[in-house]
Amino acid sequence: MAGNVSMNYTSTPLQSSSENSESSWVRWALILIALGFLTLFLVLPLVAIFIKAFEKGWDVYLSAISSPDALSAIKLTALIALISVPINAIFGVIAAWAVTKFKFRGKSVLITIIDLPFAISPVIAGLVFVLLFSVHGLFGTWLLDHNLKIIFAVPGIALATLLVTFPFVARELIPLMQTQGTADEEASLTLGASGLKTFLLVTLPNIKWGLLYGMILCTARAIGEFGAVSVVSGHIRGVTNTMPLHIEILYNEYQFSAAFAVASLMSLFAIITLVVKNMIEWKTKKSILIEKGDD
């Protein structure tokens, strides 16, 4: 009996060592597979874009990104981002506040509507605005009578971009605000602070990093949006072409160096976005650890 007991005790460390070595092998195998996949499908194509962009030298590169059509596309893309991101930030905060701080009928419906752009194709989102605001659309006659143009113009591009990007801020804030609860706001209101003051001094500081994170994702999507913008823009060179549409036109015209030059600018922005996103994630985790330490 004693011998059996001692045998069981001596076998346990061996079994544990075997399990550790097996889990270590599995861990490294998964890491290598993930790195290989990312290298093959993300890093190498990104490197190829920059190699192709500078293939014919700096002069061709600078000429491609400084041409009138390219500058117009860059300015329009920046304008659309400046329009859509602040509006979506305001909407996202309001929607997240309503979902997390209040109880009301139809909350699940509101959340479903917020998620809707994730489910539908961007092309369908663009077609919706064509059906509404084109010459033969639902409001086409009224728009013509008042000399207003939405489709094949900047307003249509802005509306389409707003539709496909508005979930990002709200969806980033809702789980964050649900985790934080309502105790801080209730304490502020109990002490006599107004709703606006409570929001500015209590809620906003608590969600600032999540808000910035959602705005960065929204900006990246607004700059890179192709499908919905392609439907409503009309591809008017130098007028309604954003950077993705300009790249497509250059590529279809076999101006590969110019197309990859503009694409490299978008890739550079993506890299900057990634760096900023990681910094915000680090700041968010640090603030959470500090709060836990205070508690």
DOFI-239749 format. One record per residue (C-alpha): residue in one letter; residue number from 1; x, y, z. Coordinates in steps of 0.1 Angstrom, whole numbers, plus 5000, padded with zeros to 4 digits. Layout:
N
<resn a, resi NUM, east X, north Y, up Z>
...
% end
This chain:
295
<resn m, resi 1, east 5000, north 5000, up 5000>
<resn a, resi 2, east 5028, north 5024, up 5010>
<resn g, resi 3, east 5047, north 5015, up 4979>
<resn n, resi 4, east 5017, north 5023, up 4957>
<resn v, resi 5, east 5013, north 5057, up 4974>
<resn s, resi 6, east 5049, north 5066, up 4969>
<resn m, resi 7, east 5046, north 5055, up 4933>
<resn n, resi 8, east 5017, north 5079, up 4928>
<resn y, resi 9, east 5036, north 5108, up 4943>
<resn t, resi 10, east 5066, north 5102, up 4922>
<resn s, resi 11, east 5046, north 5100, up 4890>
<resn t, resi 12, east 5028, north 5133, up 4895>
<resn p, resi 13, east 5059, north 5156, up 4888>
<resn l, resi 14, east 5067, north 5136, up 4856>
<resn q, resi 15, east 5031, north 5140, up 4844>
<resn s, resi 16, east 5032, north 5177, up 4852>
<resn s, resi 17, east 5065, north 5181, up 4833>
<resn s, resi 18, east 5051, north 5163, up 4803>
<resn e, resi 19, east 5020, north 5185, up 4803>
<resn n, resi 20, east 5041, north 5216, up 4805>
<resn s, resi 21, east 5063, north 5206, up 4776>
<resn e, resi 22, east 5033, north 5197, up 4755>
<resn s, resi 23, east 5015, north 5230, up 4763>
<resn s, resi 24, east 5048, north 5249, up 4755>
<resn w, resi 25, east 5051, north 5231, up 4722>
<resn v, resi 26, east 5014, north 5238, up 4713>
<resn r, resi 27, east 5019, north 5275, up 4723>
<resn w, resi 28, east 5049, north 5280, up 4701>
<resn a, resi 29, east 5033, north 5262, up 4672>
<resn l, resi 30, east 5002, north 5284, up 4674>
<resn i, resi 31, east 5024, north 5315, up 4676>
<resn l, resi 32, east 5045, north 5305, up 4646>
<resn i, resi 33, east 5013, north 5297, up 4626>
<resn a, resi 34, east 4998, north 5331, up 4635>
<resn l, resi 35, east 5031, north 5349, up 4626>
<resn g, resi 36, east 5034, north 5330, up 4594>
<resn f, resi 37, east 4998, north 5338, up 4584>
<resn l, resi 38, east 5002, north 5375, up 4592>
<resn t, resi 39, east 5035, north 5377, up 4573>
<resn l, resi 40, east 5021, north 5360, up 4543>
<resn f, resi 41, east 4988, north 5379, up 4540>
<resn l, resi 42, east 4996, north 5412, up 4557>
<resn v, resi 43, east 5033, north 5422, up 4560>
<resn l, resi 44, east 5044, north 5410, up 4526>
<resn p, resi 45, east 5016, north 5427, up 4507>
<resn l, resi 46, east 5022, north 5459, up 4527>
<resn v, resi 47, east 5059, north 5458, up 4518>
<resn a, resi 48, east 5051, north 5451, up 4482>
<resn i, resi 49, east 5029, north 5482, up 4481>
<resn f, resi 50, east 5058, north 5504, up 4492>
<resn i, resi 51, east 5083, north 5487, up 4469>
<resn k, resi 52, east 5060, north 5492, up 4439>
<resn a, resi 53, east 5053, north 5528, up 4449>
<resn f, resi 54, east 5090, north 5537, up 4448>
<resn e, resi 55, east 5098, north 5515, up 4419>
<resn k, resi 56, east 5104, north 5543, up 4395>
<resn g, resi 57, east 5120, north 5567, up 4420>
<resn w, resi 58, east 5111, north 5597, up 4442>
<resn d, resi 59, east 5103, north 5619, up 4412>
<resn v, resi 60, east 5075, north 5597, up 4399>
<resn y, resi 61, east 5063, north 5591, up 4435>
<resn l, resi 62, east 5060, north 5627, up 4443>
<resn s, resi 63, east 5045, north 5635, up 4410>
<resn a, resi 64, east 5018, north 5609, up 4416>
<resn i, resi 65, east 5008, north 5621, up 4450>
<resn s, resi 66, east 5010, north 5658, up 4441>
<resn s, resi 67, east 4990, north 5657, up 4409>
<resn p, resi 68, east 4958, north 5678, up 4409>
<resn d, resi 69, east 4935, north 5647, up 4409>
<resn a, resi 70, east 4955, north 5631, up 4437>
<resn l, resi 71, east 4954, north 5662, up 4458>
<resn s, resi 72, east 4917, north 5666, up 4452>
<resn a, resi 73, east 4911, north 5630, up 4463>
<resn i, resi 74, east 4932, north 5635, up 4494>
<resn k, resi 75, east 4914, north 5667, up 4504>
<resn l, resi 76, east 4880, north 5651, up 4498>
<resn t, resi 77, east 4889, north 5621, up 4519>
<resn a, resi 78, east 4901, north 5643, up 4547>
<resn l, resi 79, east 4869, north 5664, up 4544>
<resn i, resi 80, east 4847, north 5633, up 4546>
<resn a, resi 81, east 4866, north 5621, up 4577>
<resn l, resi 82, east 4863, north 5655, up 4593>
<resn i, resi 83, east 4825, north 5654, up 4587>
<resn s, resi 84, east 4817, north 5619, up 4597>
<resn v, resi 85, east 4840, north 5612, up 4627>
<resn p, resi 86, east 4828, north 5641, up 4649>
<resn i, resi 87, east 4791, north 5634, up 4641>
<resn n, resi 88, east 4796, north 5597, up 4648>
<resn a, resi 89, east 4814, north 5605, up 4680>
<resn i, resi 90, east 4785, north 5626, up 4692>
<resn f, resi 91, east 4760, north 5600, up 4681>
<resn g, resi 92, east 4780, north 5572, up 4697>
<resn v, resi 93, east 4782, north 5589, up 4730>
<resn i, resi 94, east 4745, north 5596, up 4730>
<resn a, resi 95, east 4736, north 5561, up 4719>
<resn a, resi 96, east 4759, north 5545, up 4745>
<resn w, resi 97, east 4746, north 5568, up 4772>
<resn a, resi 98, east 4710, north 5559, up 4764>
<resn v, resi 99, east 4717, north 5521, up 4762>
<resn t, resi 100, east 4737, north 5519, up 4794>
<resn k, resi 101, east 4723, north 5545, up 4817>
<resn f, resi 102, east 4685, north 5541, up 4811>
<resn k, resi 103, east 4659, north 5514, up 4810>
<resn f, resi 104, east 4634, north 5517, up 4782>
<resn r, resi 105, east 4614, north 5496, up 4758>
<resn g, resi 106, east 4630, north 5489, up 4725>
<resn k, resi 107, east 4666, north 5490, up 4738>
<resn s, resi 108, east 4674, north 5457, up 4720>
<resn v, resi 109, east 4659, north 5472, up 4688>
<resn l, resi 110, east 4682, north 5503, up 4691>
<resn i, resi 111, east 4713, north 5480, up 4696>
<resn t, resi 112, east 4702, north 5460, up 4665>
<resn i, resi 113, east 4699, north 5492, up 4644>
<resn i, resi 114, east 4734, north 5503, up 4656>
<resn d, resi 115, east 4748, north 5470, up 4645>
<resn l, resi 116, east 4730, north 5470, up 4611>
<resn p, resi 117, east 4759, north 5485, up 4591>
<resn f, resi 118, east 4780, north 5456, up 4602>
<resn a, resi 119, east 4756, north 5432, up 4586>
<resn i, resi 120, east 4746, north 5449, up 4553>
<resn s, resi 121, east 4769, north 5453, up 4523>
<resn p, resi 122, east 4784, north 5488, up 4519>
<resn v, resi 123, east 4771, north 5487, up 4483>
<resn i, resi 124, east 4736, north 5482, up 4495>
<resn a, resi 125, east 4741, north 5512, up 4519>
<resn g, resi 126, east 4751, north 5533, up 4489>
<resn l, resi 127, east 4721, north 5521, up 4469>
<resn v, resi 128, east 4698, north 5532, up 4497>
<resn f, resi 129, east 4708, north 5568, up 4492>
<resn v, resi 130, east 4705, north 5565, up 4454>
<resn l, resi 131, east 4669, north 5553, up 4458>
<resn l, resi 132, east 4662, north 5582, up 4481>
<resn f, resi 133, east 4682, north 5612, up 4467>
<resn s, resi 134, east 4688, north 5605, up 4430>
<resn v, resi 135, east 4670, north 5623, up 4402>
<resn h, resi 136, east 4644, north 5595, up 4400>
<resn g, resi 137, east 4645, north 5587, up 4438>
<resn l, resi 138, east 4619, north 5593, up 4464>
<resn f, resi 139, east 4631, north 5629, up 4471>
<resn g, resi 140, east 4645, north 5636, up 4437>
<resn t, resi 141, east 4618, north 5660, up 4425>
<resn w, resi 142, east 4619, north 5680, up 4457>
<resn l, resi 143, east 4658, north 5683, up 4455>
<resn l, resi 144, east 4656, north 5694, up 4419>
<resn d, resi 145, east 4630, north 5721, up 4427>
<resn h, resi 146, east 4653, north 5734, up 4455>
<resn n, resi 147, east 4685, north 5731, up 4434>
<resn l, resi 148, east 4700, north 5706, up 4459>
<resn k, resi 149, east 4724, north 5679, up 4448>
<resn i, resi 150, east 4732, north 5650, up 4470>
<resn i, resi 151, east 4740, north 5620, up 4448>
<resn f, resi 152, east 4773, north 5624, up 4428>
<resn a, resi 153, east 4783, north 5652, up 4452>
<resn v, resi 154, east 4800, north 5656, up 4485>
<resn p, resi 155, east 4768, north 5654, up 4506>
<resn g, resi 156, east 4760, north 5619, up 4492>
<resn i, resi 157, east 4796, north 5607, up 4500>
<resn a, resi 158, east 4793, north 5621, up 4535>
<resn l, resi 159, east 4760, north 5604, up 4541>
<resn a, resi 160, east 4772, north 5571, up 4528>
<resn t, resi 161, east 4803, north 5572, up 4549>
<resn l, resi 162, east 4783, north 5582, up 4580>
<resn l, resi 163, east 4760, north 5552, up 4575>
<resn v, resi 164, east 4788, north 5526, up 4573>
<resn t, resi 165, east 4809, north 5541, up 4601>
<resn f, resi 166, east 4784, north 5551, up 4628>
<resn p, resi 167, east 4786, north 5518, up 4648>
<resn f, resi 168, east 4822, north 5521, up 4656>
<resn v, resi 169, east 4821, north 5546, up 4684>
<resn a, resi 170, east 4789, north 5534, up 4699>
<resn r, resi 171, east 4800, north 5498, up 4699>
<resn e, resi 172, east 4832, north 5507, up 4716>
<resn l, resi 173, east 4816, north 5527, up 4743>
<resn i, resi 174, east 4786, north 5505, up 4752>
<resn p, resi 175, east 4805, north 5476, up 4768>
<resn l, resi 176, east 4828, north 5500, up 4785>
<resn m, resi 177, east 4800, north 5520, up 4800>
<resn q, resi 178, east 4781, north 5489, up 4810>
<resn t, resi 179, east 4812, north 5477, up 4829>
<resn q, resi 180, east 4815, north 5510, up 4847>
<resn g, resi 181, east 4779, north 5510, up 4858>
<resn t, resi 182, east 4759, north 5541, up 4870>
<resn a, resi 183, east 4772, north 5545, up 4906>
<resn d, resi 184, east 4795, north 5575, up 4898>
<resn e, resi 185, east 4767, north 5594, up 4879>
<resn e, resi 186, east 4741, north 5587, up 4906>
<resn a, resi 187, east 4765, north 5600, up 4933>
<resn s, resi 188, east 4771, north 5631, up 4913>
<resn l, resi 189, east 4734, north 5638, up 4907>
<resn t, resi 190, east 4728, north 5631, up 4944>
<resn l, resi 191, east 4753, north 5658, up 4953>
<resn g, resi 192, east 4734, north 5683, up 4932>
<resn a, resi 193, east 4753, north 5683, up 4899>
<resn s, resi 194, east 4733, north 5689, up 4868>
<resn g, resi 195, east 4731, north 5662, up 4841>
<resn l, resi 196, east 4755, north 5681, up 4818>
<resn k, resi 197, east 4780, north 5687, up 4846>
<resn t, resi 198, east 4778, north 5651, up 4855>
<resn f, resi 199, east 4786, north 5641, up 4820>
<resn l, resi 200, east 4815, north 5665, up 4815>
<resn l, resi 201, east 4832, north 5659, up 4849>
<resn v, resi 202, east 4823, north 5622, up 4856>
<resn t, resi 203, east 4812, north 5602, up 4826>
<resn l, resi 204, east 4835, north 5618, up 4799>
<resn p, resi 205, east 4868, north 5613, up 4818>
<resn n, resi 206, east 4858, north 5577, up 4825>
<resn i, resi 207, east 4852, north 5569, up 4788>
<resn k, resi 208, east 4878, north 5592, up 4771>
<resn w, resi 209, east 4902, north 5564, up 4760>
<resn g, resi 210, east 4873, north 5542, up 4747>
<resn l, resi 211, east 4860, north 5573, up 4729>
<resn l, resi 212, east 4893, north 5580, up 4713>
<resn y, resi 213, east 4897, north 5543, up 4703>
<resn g, resi 214, east 4863, north 5543, up 4686>
<resn m, resi 215, east 4871, north 5576, up 4668>
<resn i, resi 216, east 4903, north 5561, up 4655>
<resn l, resi 217, east 4885, north 5530, up 4641>
<resn c, resi 218, east 4858, north 5553, up 4627>
<resn t, resi 219, east 4885, north 5575, up 4610>
<resn a, resi 220, east 4903, north 5545, up 4595>
<resn r, resi 221, east 4870, north 5531, up 4580>
<resn a, resi 222, east 4859, north 5566, up 4567>
<resn i, resi 223, east 4892, north 5570, up 4549>
<resn g, resi 224, east 4893, north 5535, up 4535>
<resn e, resi 225, east 4856, north 5531, up 4526>
<resn f, resi 226, east 4851, north 5521, up 4490>
<resn g, resi 227, east 4818, north 5503, up 4483>
<resn a, resi 228, east 4792, north 5528, up 4495>
<resn v, resi 229, east 4812, north 5558, up 4483>
<resn s, resi 230, east 4817, north 5542, up 4449>
<resn v, resi 231, east 4779, north 5539, up 4444>
<resn v, resi 232, east 4770, north 5575, up 4453>
<resn s, resi 233, east 4801, north 5594, up 4440>
<resn g, resi 234, east 4798, north 5590, up 4402>
<resn h, resi 235, east 4836, north 5587, up 4400>
<resn i, resi 236, east 4840, north 5623, up 4388>
<resn r, resi 237, east 4877, north 5628, up 4385>
<resn g, resi 238, east 4889, north 5657, up 4406>
<resn v, resi 239, east 4855, north 5663, up 4421>
<resn t, resi 240, east 4840, north 5632, up 4438>
<resn n, resi 241, east 4869, north 5608, up 4438>
<resn t, resi 242, east 4882, north 5598, up 4473>
<resn m, resi 243, east 4916, north 5582, up 4477>
<resn p, resi 244, east 4903, north 5546, up 4472>
<resn l, resi 245, east 4883, north 5556, up 4441>
<resn h, resi 246, east 4913, north 5574, up 4427>
<resn i, resi 247, east 4935, north 5544, up 4433>
<resn e, resi 248, east 4910, north 5522, up 4414>
<resn i, resi 249, east 4910, north 5546, up 4384>
<resn l, resi 250, east 4947, north 5548, up 4382>
<resn y, resi 251, east 4950, north 5510, up 4384>
<resn n, resi 252, east 4924, north 5504, up 4357>
<resn e, resi 253, east 4943, north 5529, up 4335>
<resn y, resi 254, east 4975, north 5508, up 4341>
<resn q, resi 255, east 4992, north 5536, up 4360>
<resn f, resi 256, east 5005, north 5511, up 4385>
<resn s, resi 257, east 5033, north 5533, up 4400>
<resn a, resi 258, east 5009, north 5561, up 4406>
<resn a, resi 259, east 4982, north 5538, up 4420>
<resn f, resi 260, east 5006, north 5522, up 4445>
<resn a, resi 261, east 5020, north 5557, up 4454>
<resn v, resi 262, east 4986, north 5568, up 4466>
<resn a, resi 263, east 4980, north 5534, up 4481>
<resn s, resi 264, east 5012, north 5538, up 4501>
<resn l, resi 265, east 4998, north 5570, up 4517>
<resn m, resi 266, east 4967, north 5551, up 4528>
<resn s, resi 267, east 4989, north 5523, up 4541>
<resn l, resi 268, east 5011, north 5548, up 4560>
<resn f, resi 269, east 4979, north 5561, up 4576>
<resn a, resi 270, east 4969, north 5526, up 4586>
<resn i, resi 271, east 5003, north 5520, up 4603>
<resn i, resi 272, east 5000, north 5553, up 4622>
<resn t, resi 273, east 4965, north 5543, up 4632>
<resn l, resi 274, east 4978, north 5510, up 4645>
<resn v, resi 275, east 5005, north 5527, up 4665>
<resn v, resi 276, east 4980, north 5552, up 4680>
<resn k, resi 277, east 4955, north 5524, up 4687>
<resn n, resi 278, east 4981, north 5504, up 4706>
<resn m, resi 279, east 4991, north 5535, up 4726>
<resn i, resi 280, east 4954, north 5541, up 4736>
<resn e, resi 281, east 4950, north 5504, up 4745>
<resn w, resi 282, east 4981, north 5507, up 4767>
<resn k, resi 283, east 4968, north 5539, up 4783>
<resn t, resi 284, east 4934, north 5522, up 4789>
<resn k, resi 285, east 4949, north 5492, up 4806>
<resn k, resi 286, east 4972, north 5514, up 4827>
<resn s, resi 287, east 4943, north 5535, up 4839>
<resn i, resi 288, east 4923, north 5504, up 4848>
<resn l, resi 289, east 4952, north 5490, up 4868>
<resn i, resi 290, east 4956, north 5524, up 4886>
<resn e, resi 291, east 4919, north 5524, up 4895>
<resn k, resi 292, east 4922, north 5488, up 4908>
<resn g, resi 293, east 4952, north 5498, up 4928>
<resn d, resi 294, east 4933, north 5527, up 4943>
<resn d, resi 295, east 4904, north 5504, up 4952>
% end
